[in-house]
Amino acid sequence: MQKLLLLLILLPFFSWSQDTKQKEVLFSDAVGKHIKTYKKKARKAYRHKDYERAQILFDSLVNHQLRGTYLDNFKVSCVRTGKTYFNDFKKPMYLMTYASWCVASKGEVQSLNTLAKKYKKEIDFVVLFWDKRKQARRVSRKYNRFVHVLYVDELSNREAHLVKTMKHSLGLPTTFYISQDKEILGIEHLPKPHIEQDIKNAVQFNAQQFKKGVQVLLASP
């Protein structure tokens, strides 16, 4: 009788958990569903040099379609530790996607290294390069040991949907704020310091931009 009573108590919980899992939308699915419409409108805005409109379109896509989705467990390569999956990272993730031809803004790497060291116990700081291992290794030397440097070689990676989803959909560089259970909390194209700024002010500028994302992750469940 007691076992039956316990089962009746727990059954709604199990049912709720299963329903919640079924309602989770993968990031790749959401991108695949909405990116075509977004790109069409965004291209038109850029053709007319309406950059404000382009930013509004990007923010709308993120806020209404992508935020709240869950990052796919893509297979990637880590410069320092070999093969890995996104789910191998157990903390909230500060993820920046790049290509080696994307020149980091002045003071950007210094700011990221400082924050990665300061919040190493709370957050996984990850930089993903769309490039070959050789180029990724070369660029990785700029980052300290608290920044995980990953790379994806498009020519050898079998997960074509990874490339299509994360690189060709939102452009480069792009920053993702991802919770511990891989929920997308936010996606941004972070502003860059003015090219004429001195290094001290550039570092401070980047630090202020990065800290906004850090606060989002620290506040996540």
trRosetta pair geometry for C-beta under 8 A, 3 or more apart (Angstrom, degrees):
i j d omega theta_ij theta_ji phi_ij phi_ji
1 4 5.7 -55 -152 34 31 113
1 5 6.4 32 151 -20 64 106
2 5 5.6 -53 -149 36 33 113
2 6 6.4 35 152 -20 66 105
3 6 5.7 -53 -148 35 31 112
3 7 6.4 35 152 -22 64 105
4 7 5.6 -53 -150 34 31 114
4 8 6.5 31 152 -19 64 105
5 8 5.8 -55 -151 35 32 111
5 9 6.5 32 151 -20 64 105
6 9 5.6 -56 -151 34 33 112
6 10 6.2 17 158 -9 68 112
7 10 6.1 -64 -141 45 28 101
7 11 6.0 45 158 -45 65 103
8 11 5.9 -36 -141 10 27 120
9 12 7.8 -68 174 25 30 96
9 13 7.8 15 137 -6 62 114
10 13 5.3 -62 -161 39 53 117
10 14 6.1 49 148 -21 83 104
11 14 5.9 -56 -146 37 32 108
11 15 6.2 31 156 -19 66 109
12 15 5.5 -58 -147 39 32 114
12 16 6.2 35 154 -22 68 105
13 16 5.8 -55 -149 34 29 110
13 17 6.4 29 153 -20 64 106
14 17 5.7 -53 -147 35 32 113
14 18 6.4 30 155 -18 64 107
15 18 5.9 -57 -150 36 29 110
15 19 6.4 30 153 -19 64 107
16 19 5.7 -56 -148 36 31 111
16 20 6.3 34 153 -23 65 105
17 20 5.7 -54 -151 33 30 113
17 21 6.6 31 153 -19 63 105
18 21 5.7 -52 -150 34 33 112
18 22 6.4 32 152 -20 65 107
19 22 5.7 -57 -150 36 32 112
19 23 6.4 28 153 -19 65 109
20 23 5.8 -62 -151 36 30 109
20 24 7.1 47 149 -38 62 93
21 24 5.8 -38 -161 4 37 116
24 69 7.9 105 -179 -153 68 50
24 70 5.1 9 179 -6 111 137
25 29 5.8 -122 -175 76 83 122
25 30 5.5 82 142 -55 122 106
25 68 7.5 46 47 114 108 85
25 69 4.7 -67 94 -120 93 88
25 70 6.9 149 78 15 43 83
26 29 4.4 90 65 4 90 105
26 30 7.1 -164 92 -6 48 84
26 69 6.3 36 141 -180 14 106
26 70 5.7 -56 -109 69 48 84
26 71 7.9 22 -156 168 71 7
26 72 5.4 53 -167 -74 116 87
27 30 5.9 -59 -150 37 32 108
27 31 6.2 30 155 -18 67 107
27 66 6.6 45 -138 -152 83 88
27 69 4.5 133 -83 119 57 123
27 70 6.3 -122 -28 83 83 31
27 71 5.2 11 -7 -103 138 43
27 72 5.9 -113 48 -16 97 82
27 165 6.8 98 117 176 95 128
27 184 5.8 107 -92 -39 115 135
28 31 5.7 -54 -146 38 31 111
28 32 6.2 33 156 -20 64 108
28 72 4.9 18 -15 -36 119 136
28 161 5.8 50 -157 157 139 116
28 162 8.0 -61 -95 -91 129 44
28 165 4.4 -54 -115 -109 85 148
29 32 5.7 -55 -147 37 29 113
29 33 6.3 26 155 -20 63 110
29 69 7.5 -164 58 -150 88 131
30 33 5.8 -59 -149 36 30 110
30 34 6.2 -14 168 13 66 115
30 65 5.4 154 178 161 111 86
30 66 5.5 153 119 -100 138 59
30 69 4.6 -103 -6 -82 146 155
31 34 6.8 -84 -139 51 22 83
31 35 4.9 28 179 -43 70 121
31 66 7.0 46 -70 -101 76 108
31 165 5.2 120 69 -144 154 80
31 169 5.0 -5 -168 -152 126 166
31 170 7.9 -81 -125 -39 124 99
32 35 6.7 -25 -99 14 15 112
32 165 7.4 -44 -49 -100 85 92
33 65 7.6 -155 83 -163 104 122
34 37 6.0 -61 -167 42 57 107
34 38 5.9 55 143 -23 83 112
34 61 6.4 159 131 -141 127 94
34 65 4.6 -41 18 -164 173 158
34 66 7.9 -129 61 -52 139 84
35 38 5.4 -61 -146 41 37 114
35 39 5.9 35 159 -23 73 107
35 61 7.9 69 -101 -153 55 137
35 169 4.8 -73 -127 -143 145 106
36 39 6.0 -54 -145 34 26 108
36 40 6.6 29 156 -21 61 106
37 40 5.9 -56 -152 32 30 113
37 41 6.6 19 156 -9 64 108
38 41 6.2 -68 -155 42 29 103
38 42 5.8 25 155 -20 69 115
38 57 6.2 142 -153 163 80 106
38 58 7.7 90 -171 -95 121 47
38 61 4.8 39 -110 -89 141 137
39 42 5.6 -56 -137 41 30 111
39 43 6.1 35 162 -24 66 104
39 169 7.9 -103 -62 -148 116 58
40 43 6.2 -52 -149 30 23 110
40 44 6.9 22 152 -16 57 107
41 44 5.8 -56 -156 34 34 113
41 45 6.5 34 150 -20 66 105
41 57 5.3 -175 110 -128 117 144
42 45 5.6 -54 -151 35 35 112
42 46 6.4 30 154 -15 68 105
42 54 5.4 78 -148 -137 78 85
42 57 5.2 -165 -81 102 82 148
42 58 7.1 71 -105 -59 126 81
43 46 5.9 -57 -147 39 31 108
43 47 6.3 37 153 -26 65 105
44 47 5.7 -51 -148 30 30 115
44 48 6.6 11 158 -2 63 108
45 48 6.2 -70 -153 47 29 98
45 50 4.5 -96 -161 74 77 100
45 51 7.4 126 149 -89 104 22
45 53 4.2 -151 -133 98 124 110
45 54 4.1 173 112 -66 135 79
45 57 6.3 -161 -10 -3 154 139
46 49 7.1 30 -171 -83 38 33
46 50 7.6 -98 -63 48 21 65
46 51 7.5 55 -106 -90 63 64
46 54 5.6 66 -61 -86 77 141
48 53 7.9 11 75 45 115 142
50 53 4.0 14 134 22 114 121
50 54 6.5 141 99 -22 70 86
51 54 5.3 -49 -146 35 39 117
51 55 6.4 41 154 -20 67 101
52 55 5.9 -54 -152 34 31 110
52 56 6.5 34 149 -20 63 105
53 56 5.6 -53 -149 34 33 114
53 57 6.5 36 152 -21 65 104
54 57 5.7 -53 -152 34 31 113
54 58 6.6 31 151 -18 64 105
55 58 5.6 -52 -148 36 35 112
55 59 6.2 33 155 -17 67 106
56 59 5.9 -56 -146 39 29 109
56 60 6.2 32 154 -22 64 108
57 60 5.7 -55 -147 35 28 113
57 61 6.5 32 154 -21 63 104
58 61 5.8 -54 -152 33 31 112
58 62 6.5 25 154 -14 65 107
58 170 7.9 98 -142 -147 105 86
58 189 6.9 -19 157 3 160 118
59 62 5.8 -57 -148 39 32 109
59 63 5.8 19 161 -11 69 115
60 63 6.1 -59 -133 44 25 102
60 64 5.7 -9 177 11 64 120
61 64 7.0 -73 -129 50 13 88
61 65 5.4 -45 -166 40 55 121
61 66 6.2 37 142 -8 75 114
62 65 7.4 -49 -82 53 6 77
62 66 5.0 -53 -132 53 46 118
62 67 5.7 62 160 -35 69 97
62 186 7.0 47 168 -156 127 54
62 187 4.7 -146 -125 55 123 102
62 188 7.8 57 -124 -70 170 49
63 66 8.0 21 -3 47 17 80
63 67 5.7 -1 -127 10 31 133
64 67 7.8 52 -6 33 14 99
65 69 7.9 1 145 -30 55 126
66 69 5.6 -70 -161 17 46 123
66 184 5.8 -67 153 114 82 153
66 187 6.0 -21 112 6 140 137
67 184 5.7 -130 -124 110 39 97
67 185 6.8 24 -146 -171 93 19
67 186 6.3 15 -107 -88 111 44
67 187 7.4 -140 -71 4 80 91
68 183 6.6 -18 -142 -170 32 106
68 184 6.7 -42 21 67 21 86
69 183 7.5 154 86 -151 26 63
69 184 5.2 10 62 23 73 123
70 181 7.6 -55 -127 129 113 82
70 182 5.1 63 -164 111 86 98
70 183 5.6 -45 -97 -97 74 53
70 184 7.0 -152 -90 -10 21 83
71 74 7.7 -77 164 1 92 97
71 86 5.8 -111 130 144 123 155
71 176 7.5 92 -86 162 128 149
71 178 5.6 -3 -21 -132 140 135
71 182 4.4 -114 44 -175 95 100
71 183 7.9 -142 -3 -80 83 7
71 184 6.2 122 -50 -60 84 88
72 86 7.3 98 96 33 50 143
72 161 7.9 -26 87 114 175 114
72 162 7.4 -135 86 -97 132 80
72 165 7.2 45 17 101 135 169
73 85 5.2 18 176 175 90 120
73 86 5.5 -148 -136 53 47 96
73 87 4.5 -11 -125 -22 110 116
73 182 7.7 -41 -73 -125 75 166
74 85 6.9 167 85 -150 36 71
74 86 5.5 57 44 -17 75 117
74 159 6.1 159 -147 127 89 161
74 162 4.6 109 -140 -112 131 122
74 166 7.6 -55 -35 -20 168 140
75 83 6.9 -8 -171 -168 99 101
75 84 7.8 163 -153 91 59 34
75 85 5.5 -41 -99 -97 59 80
75 157 7.9 173 89 -149 93 98
75 159 6.0 148 44 -20 93 141
75 162 7.7 -105 49 -58 61 155
76 83 7.8 157 89 -154 39 57
76 84 6.1 -24 70 72 81 80
76 85 7.2 130 22 -114 76 29
76 86 7.0 74 3 -54 116 75
76 128 6.7 -72 -146 -128 153 112
76 150 4.6 26 142 -176 135 128
76 151 7.2 150 180 66 97 28
76 152 5.6 -70 -131 -71 88 93
76 162 7.8 -178 -75 -174 84 152
77 82 7.1 -67 -154 179 77 34
77 83 5.8 -43 -110 -100 67 55
77 84 7.3 120 -129 25 20 77
77 133 6.8 -61 119 -92 146 100
77 150 6.4 137 76 -161 45 74
77 151 5.4 -35 73 65 99 76
77 152 7.0 149 21 -86 90 45
77 153 7.5 7 19 -3 139 92
78 81 4.4 -4 98 53 136 83
78 82 6.0 8 58 56 92 25
78 83 7.2 165 17 -104 85 3
78 84 4.8 39 -23 4 118 126
78 148 6.4 -49 -135 -174 113 97
78 149 7.1 113 -159 80 66 54
78 150 5.4 -44 -96 -100 60 74
79 133 7.3 150 -111 -153 75 80
79 136 5.5 -150 -81 130 115 107
79 137 5.4 158 -147 -93 117 66
79 140 4.6 -142 100 -69 174 168
79 149 4.5 -9 16 92 129 106
79 150 7.2 -143 -13 -94 80 22
79 151 6.5 73 -60 -6 89 109
80 140 7.6 -171 -43 168 92 148
80 145 7.9 111 -114 -136 168 77
80 148 7.6 -115 35 -138 117 64
80 149 6.9 93 -12 47 98 91
81 84 6.4 49 93 -50 111 124
84 88 4.8 -95 -169 36 100 153
84 150 7.2 -101 60 -110 117 114
85 88 5.1 120 60 -19 70 98
86 89 6.3 -51 -176 24 50 106
86 93 7.7 -45 -166 -52 92 173
86 182 6.9 92 131 -118 116 123
87 182 6.9 -39 -96 -60 75 141
89 93 5.4 68 123 -84 144 120
89 124 4.4 -151 -163 85 119 174
89 126 6.7 -60 -87 -54 160 137
89 148 7.4 -144 -94 34 122 166
90 124 7.6 119 49 -40 48 132
90 180 7.0 13 165 -155 52 91
91 122 6.5 139 -166 153 132 30
91 123 5.6 -176 135 -127 126 21
91 124 4.6 144 63 -23 103 90
91 180 6.2 -55 -162 -107 27 88
92 122 7.2 -11 41 152 106 75
92 123 5.3 -46 80 -116 90 78
92 124 7.1 -180 86 24 38 79
92 177 7.7 1 174 -176 108 75
92 178 6.6 167 -165 91 64 57
92 179 5.5 -41 -114 -142 92 35
92 180 5.2 -54 -62 -56 66 69
92 217 4.0 153 134 -166 141 103
92 218 7.6 -147 54 -63 155 33
92 220 5.4 128 -102 58 138 134
93 123 7.2 141 -106 -169 21 78
93 124 4.8 -27 -106 71 74 103
93 125 7.9 155 -158 -90 58 20
93 126 5.7 -9 -165 10 106 123
93 176 7.4 7 107 103 101 100
93 177 7.8 162 86 -159 60 34
93 178 4.1 -9 59 64 101 110
93 182 7.9 20 16 -106 125 61
93 217 7.6 -158 49 -124 23 133
94 123 5.5 37 -11 167 106 127
94 124 7.1 -176 26 88 68 50
94 125 4.9 -16 65 -112 110 66
94 126 6.8 158 80 26 54 69
94 175 7.5 -15 -175 -167 77 101
94 176 7.9 159 -161 82 33 59
94 177 6.6 -7 -110 -110 63 65
94 178 7.9 -161 -68 29 23 80
94 210 7.7 55 -170 -162 145 91
94 213 5.8 106 -127 130 106 124
94 214 6.8 -13 -81 -85 141 67
94 217 6.2 -79 -63 -39 90 156
95 126 4.7 -13 -107 73 74 107
95 127 7.9 162 -157 -88 51 27
95 128 6.4 14 -170 -6 97 113
95 175 7.0 151 86 -158 54 52
95 176 4.2 -12 67 59 107 103
95 177 7.9 -165 28 -73 79 22
95 178 6.0 28 -1 1 119 121
96 112 7.7 -64 -1 -117 150 146
96 126 7.3 176 26 95 64 57
96 127 5.0 -17 67 -114 100 72
96 128 7.1 179 88 26 46 71
96 173 6.0 8 -178 180 95 119
96 174 7.5 168 -152 85 53 40
96 175 5.1 -18 -101 -103 76 78
96 176 7.7 -167 -74 22 31 70
97 127 8.0 162 -89 -164 24 53
97 128 4.8 -23 -109 71 70 104
97 129 8.0 160 -161 -85 53 24
97 130 7.1 41 -180 -29 95 100
97 166 6.0 -166 -109 161 159 106
97 167 6.9 -147 165 -93 136 67
97 172 6.1 -104 115 -115 90 87
97 173 6.1 168 81 -153 57 66
97 174 5.0 -2 48 55 108 86
97 175 7.8 -162 16 -77 72 33
97 176 7.4 50 -18 -8 103 106
98 102 4.8 -135 -159 60 88 133
98 104 7.6 -21 -123 -73 148 87
98 127 6.3 -3 12 -177 120 96
98 128 6.9 154 26 83 69 51
98 129 5.2 -31 80 -103 90 68
98 130 7.2 -158 98 13 39 77
98 139 8.0 -150 107 151 137 158
98 172 6.0 110 -132 -166 34 115
98 173 5.0 -8 -92 -106 74 106
99 102 5.0 104 54 -9 70 100
99 129 6.3 104 -122 -163 30 74
99 130 4.6 -41 -91 60 88 93
99 131 5.7 127 -154 -53 68 102
99 167 8.0 73 -59 -140 107 117
99 172 5.6 42 -2 159 95 170
100 129 5.9 48 -53 -163 76 128
100 131 4.6 63 -13 -89 107 163
100 135 4.2 -91 -39 163 164 121
100 136 6.9 -118 -65 -73 115 49
100 138 7.4 53 -138 69 135 108
100 139 5.3 -147 -120 -42 93 139
102 172 5.4 -116 -67 139 146 116
102 173 5.4 132 165 -51 155 96
104 108 4.3 -139 172 67 104 133
104 109 5.4 71 125 -41 160 94
104 142 7.7 -177 22 123 151 160
105 108 4.5 100 60 -41 76 123
105 192 4.1 -170 -95 -148 150 107
105 193 5.8 138 159 32 128 82
105 202 7.1 -152 141 -170 95 114
105 206 6.7 172 87 -83 115 121
106 193 5.9 -84 63 70 97 122
106 195 7.2 122 -9 -135 127 47
106 197 6.6 175 81 75 138 97
106 199 6.2 -117 171 -110 109 64
106 202 4.0 -47 110 -171 101 163
107 110 5.4 -63 -157 45 54 115
107 111 5.8 55 150 -26 83 108
107 193 6.5 27 43 15 124 148
107 197 8.0 -57 -2 105 135 120
107 199 5.7 154 -71 -162 100 63
107 201 7.9 -125 -44 87 163 41
107 202 3.3 164 -2 117 136 95
107 203 3.7 -134 -156 -68 120 55
107 204 7.7 -40 172 13 153 45
107 205 6.9 93 85 50 144 91
107 206 5.0 -180 112 6 99 131
108 111 6.0 -61 -152 35 27 109
108 112 6.4 20 157 -15 65 109
108 192 7.9 -40 -69 -130 122 87
108 202 7.9 -62 -37 155 60 103
108 206 4.9 -166 -103 -127 54 153
109 112 5.8 -57 -146 39 32 109
109 113 6.2 35 156 -22 66 107
109 142 4.8 -50 -159 150 156 118
109 143 6.4 -117 -157 -82 103 68
110 113 5.9 -55 -148 35 28 112
110 114 6.5 28 155 -20 62 107
110 203 5.2 -46 91 -117 126 112
110 206 7.8 108 66 70 81 141
111 114 5.9 -57 -153 34 30 112
111 115 6.5 20 156 -11 65 109
111 203 5.3 170 -63 -159 94 67
111 206 3.8 -170 9 104 162 114
111 207 4.4 -142 -142 -67 114 71
111 210 5.7 163 141 1 116 143
112 115 6.0 -60 -146 42 32 105
112 116 5.9 34 156 -24 67 110
112 125 6.6 151 -179 -177 95 140
112 127 7.6 62 160 -61 156 122
112 143 7.2 -44 102 -122 118 98
112 147 6.3 56 138 -92 109 138
112 206 7.6 -65 -36 150 75 124
112 210 6.4 -170 -90 -110 66 153
113 116 5.8 -55 -142 35 27 112
113 117 6.5 25 159 -17 62 107
113 143 6.2 -172 -85 -147 96 58
113 144 4.5 98 -147 2 106 111
113 146 7.2 113 -154 56 59 106
113 147 6.5 -72 -99 -25 63 126
114 117 6.1 -60 -155 36 27 108
114 118 6.4 22 153 -17 64 112
114 207 7.0 -24 72 -106 133 113
115 118 5.5 -57 -143 39 34 112
115 119 6.0 -8 170 15 71 110
115 125 7.1 129 101 -86 93 145
115 207 7.0 164 -51 -134 113 79
115 210 5.4 -141 -20 131 165 137
115 211 7.2 -149 -109 -78 134 68
115 214 6.2 -121 -169 -73 129 143
116 119 6.9 -72 -133 56 21 81
116 120 6.3 56 158 -79 60 81
116 123 7.8 -111 -125 91 56 102
116 125 4.0 -90 -108 28 104 155
116 143 7.8 33 29 -169 164 99
116 144 6.6 171 82 64 126 106
116 146 3.9 151 136 112 104 110
116 147 4.8 -59 -121 -64 171 80
117 120 5.9 -14 -148 -38 27 114
117 144 6.4 -4 -60 90 107 151
117 146 4.8 173 -78 9 56 161
119 122 4.8 -64 -172 53 88 106
119 123 4.6 17 133 28 118 110
119 125 7.7 105 79 -42 102 110
119 214 6.2 -173 -31 -149 167 120
119 218 7.7 -97 -139 -74 133 109
120 123 7.6 -78 -110 58 16 66
120 125 8.0 -65 -102 5 62 107
120 146 4.8 -87 -96 -141 115 121
122 217 7.5 125 137 122 103 108
122 218 6.2 17 159 -105 144 85
123 214 6.7 -98 -30 -134 166 81
123 217 5.3 66 -106 125 121 147
123 218 7.5 -63 -54 -66 116 74
124 148 6.3 -6 -179 6 96 132
125 146 6.4 47 42 133 122 82
125 147 4.9 -59 106 -114 113 70
125 148 6.7 154 87 18 55 78
126 147 7.4 155 -97 -170 21 67
126 148 4.6 -25 -107 71 74 105
126 149 8.0 166 -158 -84 56 22
126 150 6.2 11 -172 0 102 115
127 143 6.5 -157 20 -75 141 158
127 147 5.9 21 -3 170 109 114
127 148 7.3 171 25 84 64 53
127 149 5.3 -16 67 -112 99 67
127 150 7.1 176 87 29 46 72
128 150 4.6 -20 -108 75 73 107
128 151 7.1 157 -163 -91 58 30
128 152 6.8 20 -179 -7 103 102
128 166 7.6 -24 108 146 149 143
129 135 7.1 -150 148 108 142 98
129 136 4.5 173 67 -109 139 96
129 139 6.3 128 -86 64 154 144
129 149 7.1 11 -5 -174 110 90
129 150 7.1 177 23 92 68 52
129 151 4.5 -22 68 -107 93 85
129 152 7.5 -177 91 25 49 64
130 151 7.5 159 -93 -158 13 69
130 152 5.6 -25 -117 66 60 95
130 154 6.5 35 -175 -43 96 105
130 163 7.4 103 -135 -129 119 86
130 167 5.1 78 -87 -106 152 136
130 172 7.2 -106 18 -83 126 146
131 135 4.3 -88 158 82 132 127
131 136 5.2 161 82 -54 108 86
131 139 7.8 79 60 9 155 135
131 151 5.6 -68 64 -151 74 116
131 152 7.8 81 27 63 38 50
131 153 7.0 -24 124 -95 26 64
132 135 5.2 87 61 14 78 101
132 136 6.9 -150 96 -5 37 93
132 151 7.4 16 129 159 10 140
132 153 5.0 54 -105 -110 55 111
132 155 7.8 -5 -84 31 96 115
133 136 5.6 -62 -143 42 31 111
133 137 6.0 34 159 -23 69 106
133 151 6.1 160 -97 78 51 148
133 153 6.7 -42 -29 -53 73 124
134 137 6.0 -55 -150 33 25 110
134 138 6.6 25 153 -20 60 106
135 138 5.6 -54 -151 33 33 113
135 139 6.4 24 156 -11 67 107
135 151 7.8 144 77 -133 83 146
136 139 6.0 -59 -147 42 31 105
136 140 6.0 39 153 -33 66 109
136 149 6.5 156 173 152 97 111
136 150 7.8 -62 -163 128 141 24
136 151 3.5 -69 -84 -69 161 144
137 140 5.5 -52 -142 27 29 118
137 141 7.5 45 157 -36 57 89
138 141 6.6 -45 -175 4 33 111
139 142 6.3 -41 178 12 55 113
139 149 7.5 175 96 -155 89 138
140 143 5.8 -60 -163 35 55 107
140 149 3.9 162 -118 100 110 172
143 147 4.0 -90 178 70 126 136
143 149 5.7 152 51 -59 145 117
144 147 6.0 96 60 8 62 97
152 157 5.2 9 -171 -58 90 154
152 162 6.5 -141 -143 123 154 128
152 163 6.8 -169 135 -82 136 84
152 167 7.9 -137 76 -44 134 129
153 156 4.5 22 97 35 119 101
153 157 5.8 157 72 -28 59 92
154 157 6.1 -50 -120 31 24 110
154 163 5.3 87 -120 -114 95 144
154 167 7.8 -69 -84 35 119 166
157 160 7.5 149 108 -72 90 43
157 162 6.6 -85 152 62 137 128
157 163 6.6 140 83 -45 133 112
159 162 4.1 51 117 -6 112 116
159 163 7.4 145 103 -10 71 80
160 163 5.8 -54 -160 36 44 110
160 164 6.1 39 147 -16 73 110
161 164 5.4 -55 -141 45 37 112
161 165 5.6 37 159 -24 70 111
162 165 5.9 -59 -141 38 23 108
162 166 6.0 -17 177 14 63 114
163 166 7.1 -73 -130 49 16 83
163 167 5.3 -30 -166 29 59 124
163 168 6.6 44 145 -8 74 106
164 167 7.4 -30 -73 51 8 84
164 168 5.4 -41 -138 46 44 120
164 169 6.8 66 154 -41 56 99
165 169 5.9 -19 -167 -6 29 136
166 169 6.9 -12 -73 32 7 107
166 170 7.3 -40 -163 29 39 109
166 174 7.9 -158 -176 65 74 134
167 170 8.0 -122 -171 46 9 73
167 172 6.8 -5 -148 -53 75 109
170 174 4.8 57 117 -92 120 160
170 187 6.8 -75 -150 167 156 137
171 174 6.2 121 81 -52 66 111
171 189 7.1 4 86 -93 120 126
173 189 7.4 132 84 -136 62 72
173 190 7.7 -32 96 34 108 93
174 187 6.4 0 177 -173 108 98
174 188 7.4 157 -162 80 64 36
174 189 6.2 -47 -108 -85 66 71
175 187 7.0 159 85 -156 53 49
175 188 4.9 -19 63 63 103 86
175 189 7.5 155 17 -94 86 23
175 190 5.5 39 0 -27 138 109
175 213 6.4 -86 149 -85 131 157
176 184 6.5 -69 -161 -132 104 91
176 186 7.5 160 -157 89 43 54
176 187 5.4 -11 -105 -105 68 80
177 184 7.5 96 75 -167 61 54
177 185 4.3 -69 108 70 103 103
177 186 4.2 21 37 51 120 91
177 187 7.5 -141 19 -66 74 40
177 188 7.9 38 -15 1 102 102
177 213 5.0 -154 -82 -155 117 94
177 216 4.9 8 -175 99 158 134
177 217 5.7 -136 -160 -61 100 91
177 220 8.0 175 156 -46 104 137
178 182 5.8 -8 179 -139 112 45
178 183 6.9 156 -158 72 62 38
178 184 6.1 -32 -104 -101 76 49
178 185 6.6 -176 -94 9 20 90
178 217 7.9 16 57 -108 40 106
179 182 6.7 -63 70 11 72 11
179 183 4.3 6 32 49 122 91
179 185 5.6 106 -43 -43 90 114
179 217 7.4 -180 -100 -133 51 69
179 220 4.3 -152 -115 173 96 144
179 221 6.8 26 -161 52 132 74
180 220 6.9 168 -5 116 84 118
180 221 7.3 -105 31 97 113 64
181 221 7.9 -9 4 86 114 102
183 220 7.8 -179 66 -157 110 129
184 187 6.6 -9 -175 -43 117 101
185 216 5.5 157 129 158 133 118
185 217 7.1 166 50 -84 154 60
185 220 5.9 -91 -79 -89 151 128
186 213 7.0 -145 78 -120 128 85
186 216 5.8 -47 12 -178 135 166
188 213 7.3 -129 25 -76 134 115
190 209 4.9 97 -164 169 120 135
190 210 7.8 21 -132 -69 157 58
191 209 6.5 -151 54 -102 78 137
193 197 4.7 -74 160 36 117 150
193 201 7.0 148 -155 118 139 84
193 202 4.2 -176 76 -127 165 77
193 205 4.1 116 -86 79 111 153
193 206 6.5 -69 -27 -45 114 83
194 197 4.8 114 66 -28 81 98
197 201 4.7 -118 -174 90 109 114
197 202 4.6 139 106 -64 120 86
197 205 6.8 4 160 -9 170 144
198 201 5.3 82 59 18 77 101
198 202 6.8 -142 97 -10 34 95
199 202 5.5 -57 -142 38 31 115
199 203 6.3 36 159 -23 66 103
200 203 6.0 -53 -153 31 27 110
200 204 6.7 22 151 -13 61 108
201 204 5.5 -55 -149 39 36 112
201 205 6.2 42 151 -25 67 104
202 205 5.6 -50 -146 33 31 114
202 206 6.4 27 157 -14 64 105
203 206 6.1 -58 -149 40 28 107
203 207 6.2 32 153 -24 64 109
204 207 5.6 -53 -145 34 30 115
204 208 6.6 34 155 -22 63 103
205 208 6.0 -57 -158 31 29 111
205 209 6.8 24 150 -14 63 105
206 209 5.6 -56 -151 37 37 111
206 210 6.1 33 154 -17 70 108
207 210 5.8 -56 -143 40 30 110
207 211 6.1 36 157 -28 65 107
208 211 5.9 -51 -145 28 27 114
208 212 7.4 38 154 -27 57 95
209 212 6.2 -49 -167 16 34 112
209 213 7.8 21 147 -4 61 101
210 213 6.0 -61 -165 39 43 107
210 214 6.2 45 143 -23 74 108
211 214 5.1 -51 -143 37 40 118
211 215 6.2 44 156 -23 69 100
212 215 6.0 -54 -154 32 28 110
212 216 6.9 32 147 -20 60 103
213 216 5.4 -49 -153 30 39 116
213 217 6.5 33 152 -15 68 104
214 217 5.8 -59 -152 39 33 108
214 218 6.2 31 153 -19 68 108
215 218 5.7 -52 -140 38 32 111
215 219 6.2 26 160 -15 64 110
216 219 6.2 -69 -154 41 25 106
216 220 6.8 38 148 -41 62 100
217 220 5.5 -40 -152 8 37 118
